[in-house]
Amino acid sequence: MEAVIQRVEKQIQEILAANPEHFLVEIKVKPTNNIKVFIDGDNGVGIGDLAKYNRALYKELEEAALFPEGDFSLEVSSAGLSEPLKMHRQYVKNLNRFVEVTLLEGQKTEGQLTGVDDAGIVVEETIGKGKKAEIVKHIIAFTDIKSTQIQIKF
């Protein structure tokens, strides 16, 4: 499977090179030869672009004959809100959004993502309400993060 993932990654990187604002987030290959490619963009990624990437990658994989008798399926989709942030670029893109960060030890922190650098992130948590509200800044190293999920606030 690792060889398949590397081949798919090489092909999609070549396809994405034409649009540097879009980037690969993750590739998953299931035992049933279902290939899932997650793409994001600095300003999002549209359905038209995803369809174009899907067609181009499918053609490349067919021509490479990685799967006997063409026995594979391909899904190219955006890294949606249900997917955790995985790359530094995604953190930058989501500055000022609300996040839930789960640390390696299991503790969770919720708040607004207000800073990102090469070492980690800053999350501002509001404790209390009204005049008694207090903002606590959490500086979290990337090495301490298990997962970061975007939170939708209404």
Protein Blocks (a to p, Z undefined) as FASTA:
>chain_A
ZZmmmmmmmmmmmmmmmmmmbccfbdcddfkopacdddddfkopafklmmmmmmmmmmmm
mmnomaghhiacdddddddfklccfbfklmmmmgoiacddddfkopacddddfbdcfkbc
cddddedehjllccddddddfklpmbdcddddZZ
